[in-house]
Amino acid sequence: MRDIGFRIIKKSSNTRARITEFKTAHSIIRTPVFMPVGTQATVKTLTPHELEEIGFKIILANTYHLYLQPGVDVIKKAGGLHRFMNWKYAILTDSGGFQVLSLKDIRKIKSDGVEFRSFIDGSKHYFTPEKVVDIQEKMGSDIIIPLDICGTYPSEHSVTSKELDITLNWAERSIKAKKRDESIMFGVIQGGFYKDLRKRAVDGILSLGFPGVTIGGLSIGEEKALTKEMVDYTVSLLPENKPRYLMGVGDPISILEYVRLGVDMFDCVLPTRIARNRTLFTKDGPIKITKAIYREDFTPIEEDCNCYTCRHFTKAYLNHLFKAKEILAARLATIHNLFFMHQLIMDIRKSIEEDRFIDFYNSFKERYSGKK
């Protein structure tokens, strides 16, 4: 696999937090980084230009959903996913495995792949590791995630072990299937909540030479303390010379925690989803903007926030928009929440650069949880 130019720019002296950098076909990615989720080739309610203005250089799209609608042939004819959605920076596409495997009643896992029915029209489909790589390459993804089995919680050791065997086999097949040199493929580390299986997963994935690693199979219903334990243990086994991506984590406190443990990349629908459901991030914790206390509050969501929403509108206006069921409400709330996430990442990077990450970590957590 090609060299992605990975380098460590700065490391925290008293945690595993770090700033790193690597190259994709469309942009240089500096970490820590949060990737907004554009499941259907769109980050809900926002234009690509608005995402660019906030400062994002990478977003995530979903192979499963785009394969079903509009179909990979349409995207290929459009000139690839970047041209189709008019996004000029990097795109990471997940394998669709999580979505397929969550369809418990309409899918069958086999050693060769996964058979499933479309949630749109019930039609039957079959994903193999080779097919999933082919779909992502046809879309022109910058970072490809191979098909894997994301287990359930709880799950027996014997079941998790068999699923890991399949995942490692599929990882090897995915590497052999990869043809497009412009794309990067990250290996997925599974193993459920068993340390011996996580160790076997890390050894297997590293032996295949992936330029980056994805920590999968977490945040699937388990207690946060268990998630933290598994992330801590898994990262402790990983070399320093590869980017580390933790799937499906996007609340501010969790991102802080996992940056401390050495994770570089994150994605989650949480910031955009809660925005559409009337919840806004602030440094003093999330607020529900439709509460009566905001009806005549003519201050911005956050006084020191420089997002478009806070520069032009008040809590009272957003309170009104949501209650009036206006589309603009979701747009303005989403702009603010994604700006908040991007600013959090920038503040984290600055604290690492200045070797004061642990102080920032403690002060942010105290204020966000209302203890200060």
N, C-alpha and C positions, 0 to 999 in steps of 0.2 A: 504494500500500500504506500501511496505517496507521502512525502514529508509534509506535515501541516505547519511546520515552523513554530512548534510549540515552545514557549519559553516562560520561565517564572520571572516576573518583574520585581516583586517584593513579597517577603514573607513576614508574618507577624512573629515577634520574638517569643511570645508566651502562649500562642495557640497555633492551630493548623491553618488559620485564615491566611489567604494569599491572593495576590493579583497575578494573573497569567494572561497570555495572549497566544492566539493561533489564527491561521489563515483559512478562509473558505474561498470559494470561487467568486463570491459577491461582496464580501467584506471581511475585515479583520475583526475578530471577536476578542474583546477584553473582558476578563472575568474578575470578580463575580458578576454574573449577568442574570437578569430575569427576562424570560421570553414570553410575551403575550401570546395567548392561544387564539389562532385563527382557524378553527376547526374546518370550516367550509370555504377556505381561502379568503376569509375576511375576519378581522377582529371585530366582533359585533358592535355596531353603531358607528364605528370610526372609519375614516378614509386612510389609505396608506400615507398620504401627505401629513395627516394629523399625527400618526405614529412616528413619522420621521421628525416632525417638529418637536415632539416630546424628547426624542433622542435615541429611539430604539434602532438597533442595527441587525436584529435577528428576531424572527417570529416563528411560531410552530403551526403547522397545518396537519390534518389528519388523513392518513392514507385510506382508511376504511370508508370514511364519509365521501371523500372525493372520488374514490373508485366507484361507489354506487351512484353518485350524482355530482358532477355532470358526466363522469366517466373519464378514464385516463386518455382515451383517444381524442376527446374534445380538447383536453388540456394540452396534449402534444401538438395538435393541429394549431392551437393558439400560439404556439412557440414556447411552451413550457409554463410552469406555474407562475414564474416571475412576471412574464408578459401578460398572462391571463388576468392576474390581479393587480398589475402595475405596481409591483414592489421590487425595488432595485437592490435591496440588501439580502442578507442570508435568510434561508428558509430551512428549518429542521422539520422533517416529516417523521412522525412516529409510525410504527409498523402496522398499526390497526389491530394488533394482537389483543390489546387490552379491551377494545370495543367488541371484537369478535368473541373473546372468551367470557365477556360479561353477559352474553346472550345465552344463558344456561339452557334455556328450553328449545333453542333453535340452532344449536351448533353441536358438532361432534369432533372431538380431538382424536387424530390418528397420528401414527409415527411419521407419516409423510407430510401431514399438513392439517388444516382445519376446514371442515365443511360447515357452512352456515347459510342461513336464509336472510335475505334482505329485510330490514325493518321497514323498508318503503313499500315493497310489493310482494314480499314473500318468496321471491325467486331464489333458487339455490345457487350457491357459489362455493369455490374451493380455493383457499389460500395455501400455497406452499412457500417455503423460504425463497425459492427461486422467483416465483411470481411476485412476491412482495418487493423483492429487490428490483425486478423489472419495472413494476409500477412506479416506484419512487424515482428510478433513473429516467423513465419517460417523462415524468413531471419536472425533472431537472432540479431535484432537491440538492441543497448544499450539504446537509448532514442527513444520512440515512440510518434508520434503526431497523435491524433485522427482526424477523418474526421470532417471537419467544412465547413461552407459556407463563403468564402471570397467574400465580396460584391464588387460592382463596385463604381467608383467615377465619377460624383456625384450620389447619390442614395437618394430617398425619405425616410423620417423617418419611414413611415408605412411599406415600403418594408424592410428596414434594421431591423426593430423590428421583423418582421415575420422570417427573416433569422436568427436572434439571437435566437429566440425561438427554431428553428430547431437545431442550433448549440449546445445549452445547452442540448437539448434532446439527441442529438447524443453523447455528452460528457458523460452523465450518462450511456448510452448504451455501450459506449466504455469501461468504467470502469468495468461494469459487464461482458464484453466479455474477458477481460484480464485474461490470464491463466499463463503466464510465469513470474515467480518471479524475474528472472534475469534482466528483462527489466524495465525501468522507463517510466512512461507516464506523459507528460506535458499537462496541460489543455490549450486550446486556447481561448484567450479573443478577441472577435469580438465587434461589436457595431458601426462600421462605424465611422462617424465623428460627432456623437451626444454624448455629455457627459452623458446624462441620461442613454443612452443605454450602454455606456462603464461601467458606475457604476453598472448597472444591470448584465452585463457580468462578472465583477469582483466578485460580490457577489455570482453569480451562480457557477462560476468555483471554488472559494474558498470553498464553501459549500460542494463540492464533494471530497475534500481532496487530490487533485493532489499535488505531491511533488515539482513540478516546474510549472511555467506559461510561456506561449508563447503569445506575443503581436502580434496579426495578423491583417490583413485587412488594413495595411498602406503601404506606398511607392507603390501605385497602380495608380499613375498619378496625385496625388494632389500636391499642392505647398508645398515646404519643410517647410515653416513656419507653415502650418497646421499639417503636420506630427509631428513636434516638439511639438506643442501645445497638440496634442492627446497623445503623449508618456509621456510628462510631467504630464498631468492629470492622465493618467492610472497608472503610477508608483506611484504617490502620494497616490493612493488607496490601493496599494499592501503592504502586510506585509514584514518585513525584512528577514523572515526565509525561503525564497524560492528563487531559482535561477530564473532570469528574462531573457527571450530570445526574442529578436526583430528580426523578420524574414525579410530577403531580403535587408539588409543594409550593404554596404561594402566599401564605399568610406572613406578615412582617416578622413576627417573633420566631417562627420556624426557620425562615431564611437566615436570620441572624444566628440562630443556633447551629444550623448546618454549615454556614460559612465558617463558624468557629471550629467545627469539626473537620473542615478541609474540603467541603463541596464547592464547586465552581459555577455550576449552571443549574437553573431552575425554570420550571414552567408550571402554570396552573390557570384554570379558568376562574378561580376565586375572585380576584380583583374586579374583573369585568362582570361576573355574575352577580355579586352582591351590589355592584353599582346599579344594575338594572332593577335590583330589588330594594333600593332606597337606602342602602348602607354606604357610608363614606369613611375612608380612612382619615384619621388625624393623628398627630403625634401624641395626643392624649387618649388614644384609643378610638375605635370605630363609633360613629354616631348614626342614628336612624333619623334621616332628615325630615320625615313626615310627622315627627312628634310635635305636639302643640307648642312647645317652647320655642320652636323655630319659625312660627307663623309670622312674627313681627321682628325677627332677628335680621337686621340689615347689615350684617357683617359677612365677610367671605367665609367659606368653609374653614379656612385656616389663614390667619393674618399674614404669615410669612411665606405662604405658598405662591409661587409664580406661575401656576398653570393658567391656561386661558379662562377656565371657569372662575377661579378665585380672583383673577384680575378684572373680570367684567360683571360678575353676578354675586348675589347674596344668598344666604341660607333661606331667607324668606321667599325668594324667587324660585329656588329649587323645590321648596316645600309646596309652593303653589303649582309648579309644573307637574310634580308627581301626583298631587291630588286631582289635578285636571286631566291626568292621563295623557299628557303631551309627550310626543316622541323625543323632543329636545331634552326632557328630563334625563332619560337614559344616556344620551350623548354627553351631556355636561358632566354627569356623575362619573361616566367611564373615563372621560378625559382626566378628571381629577384623580381617580384611583390609580390609573396607570402612571400619571405624572408622579404621584406619591411613591409608587414602587420604584420608578426609575431614579427618583431623588434619593430614596433609601439606599439603593445600590451605589450611587455616586458618593454618598456620605460614608458608606462602608469602605469603599475603595480609598477614599481620602484618609480615613482613620487607619487603614493598613499602611498606606504610604508614610504616614507620620508616626507609625508604630504606637498607636494609642487605641487599637481596636477593642481591647477588653474594656477600656473605660467607656468607649462609645456603646459597646454591647450592654454594659450594666446600666448606663444612664438612659438609653433608649427604652430598655425593658421596664425600668422603674416608672418612667413617665407614661409609657403606653398602657401599662397595667393599672395606672391610677395610684401608684404608691408614692408618688412625689408631687 
